[in-house]
Amino acid sequence: MRLIFCHIPKTAGTSVRENLAAELERDGIKCVNAYRAAGVPPDAFPDYQLPGDWKYLSGHVPMRYLTENPQIDVEARDLLFLTVIRDPIDRLISWYNYVALNPAHQLHEQVRASDGIEYVRSMEANAQTGFLKPHDGTVPKWRYIIASIDNIEPTSAEIVKIMVQRDVPKQVFERKRNMTKDRHADFPDFTPLSKDDFPDQLLKELHRKHAEDMALYETVRKAGHLDYLPVS
């Protein structure tokens, strides 16, 4: 079995990736990191040369780019696809705070110069469902686990069980990396944005704008995780 962790930004993915890597490496499975910071922008992934013996791949790579890489077989039955879904408004606010506190990010200056509420208001609609839409609408024949951010620990334990047939207490996966909080000490003048800063009317507007993502999150949250790709 091979594992692809499709890391949607700001869905606790760093914690998921690192905790899974720590467990899977105990069984000789190393994580291949396909991130912009590792020199792999998402749209460059179709030409990315994976190691021939890869078993665990993680990256901010939308489904449409994953399936365009010739080394990834859309017909593979021994490939497990994992992603994590988050409340879309919480995710957008977390994204704003993260970029505002990350000088290395390409959008840092633009974000710091903007009004936080208006920036969140202007962000792309339904980015999470968009992340999961496959190229030309063809859904790969993989095994799927689409998890809620509220259910990370048991889901991660299940992933390890599937990959290496080893039981791991879910408490192992409670270790968290808060990438935004880690940087806040370097920017004492910055006040993080929170959902409480948004007027009720604007929150309703955002819920309408991101209705597909909201519906997906609620479906996944109620189920704990889905075993199919929730796109048409």
ChimeraX attribute file (.defattr): number of C-alpha atoms within 10 A of each C-alpha:
attribute: neighborCount
match mode: 1-to-1
recipient: residues
	/A:1	13
	/A:2	17
	/A:3	21
	/A:4	21
	/A:5	23
	/A:6	23
	/A:7	24
	/A:8	23
	/A:9	21
	/A:10	22
	/A:11	22
	/A:12	21
	/A:13	24
	/A:14	19
	/A:15	18
	/A:16	25
	/A:17	20
	/A:18	17
	/A:19	20
	/A:20	22
	/A:21	20
	/A:22	14
	/A:23	20
	/A:24	20
	/A:25	12
	/A:26	10
	/A:27	12
	/A:28	11
	/A:29	19
	/A:30	17
	/A:31	21
	/A:32	17
	/A:33	18
	/A:34	20
	/A:35	16
	/A:36	15
	/A:37	10
	/A:38	10
	/A:39	12
	/A:40	18
	/A:41	15
	/A:42	19
	/A:43	15
	/A:44	14
	/A:45	24
	/A:46	18
	/A:47	13
	/A:48	17
	/A:49	10
	/A:50	16
	/A:51	9
	/A:52	7
	/A:53	8
	/A:54	13
	/A:55	19
	/A:56	23
	/A:57	20
	/A:58	23
	/A:59	25
	/A:60	21
	/A:61	27
	/A:62	22
	/A:63	19
	/A:64	22
	/A:65	18
	/A:66	24
	/A:67	21
	/A:68	17
	/A:69	17
	/A:70	13
	/A:71	15
	/A:72	15
	/A:73	16
	/A:74	17
	/A:75	11
	/A:76	14
	/A:77	13
	/A:78	13
	/A:79	22
	/A:80	21
	/A:81	22
	/A:82	23
	/A:83	23
	/A:84	27
	/A:85	30
	/A:86	25
	/A:87	21
	/A:88	25
	/A:89	19
	/A:90	13
	/A:91	20
	/A:92	21
	/A:93	20
	/A:94	22
	/A:95	17
	/A:96	23
	/A:97	24
	/A:98	23
	/A:99	19
	/A:100	26
	/A:101	24
	/A:102	19
	/A:103	13
	/A:104	10
	/A:105	13
	/A:106	10
	/A:107	13
	/A:108	17
	/A:109	14
	/A:110	12
	/A:111	19
	/A:112	18
	/A:113	10
	/A:114	12
	/A:115	11
	/A:116	19
	/A:117	17
	/A:118	10
	/A:119	16
	/A:120	20
	/A:121	19
	/A:122	10
	/A:123	14
	/A:124	12
	/A:125	18
	/A:126	16
	/A:127	17
	/A:128	26
	/A:129	20
	/A:130	16
	/A:131	18
	/A:132	19
	/A:133	19
	/A:134	20
	/A:135	15
	/A:136	8
	/A:137	10
	/A:138	12
	/A:139	20
	/A:140	20
	/A:141	16
	/A:142	18
	/A:143	17
	/A:144	20
	/A:145	22
	/A:146	24
	/A:147	24
	/A:148	25
	/A:149	22
	/A:150	18
	/A:151	17
	/A:152	22
	/A:153	18
	/A:154	19
	/A:155	23
	/A:156	25
	/A:157	21
	/A:158	18
	/A:159	21
	/A:160	18
	/A:161	13
	/A:162	15
	/A:163	18
	/A:164	15
	/A:165	10
	/A:166	14
	/A:167	12
	/A:168	16
	/A:169	11
	/A:170	14
	/A:171	10
	/A:172	14
	/A:173	21
	/A:174	14
	/A:175	12
	/A:176	13
	/A:177	15
	/A:178	13
	/A:179	17
	/A:180	19
	/A:181	13
	/A:182	11
	/A:183	15
	/A:184	18
	/A:185	11
	/A:186	11
	/A:187	11
	/A:188	8
	/A:189	8
	/A:190	13
	/A:191	10
	/A:192	17
	/A:193	15
	/A:194	14
	/A:195	14
	/A:196	8
	/A:197	11
	/A:198	15
	/A:199	11
	/A:200	11
	/A:201	9
	/A:202	12
	/A:203	16
	/A:204	12
	/A:205	13
	/A:206	20
	/A:207	18
	/A:208	13
	/A:209	16
	/A:210	21
	/A:211	15
	/A:212	17
	/A:213	23
	/A:214	22
	/A:215	15
	/A:216	21
	/A:217	23
	/A:218	15
	/A:219	15
	/A:220	23
	/A:221	20
	/A:222	12
	/A:223	14
	/A:224	18
	/A:225	24
	/A:226	17
	/A:227	15
	/A:228	14
	/A:229	20
	/A:230	15
	/A:231	12
	/A:232	8
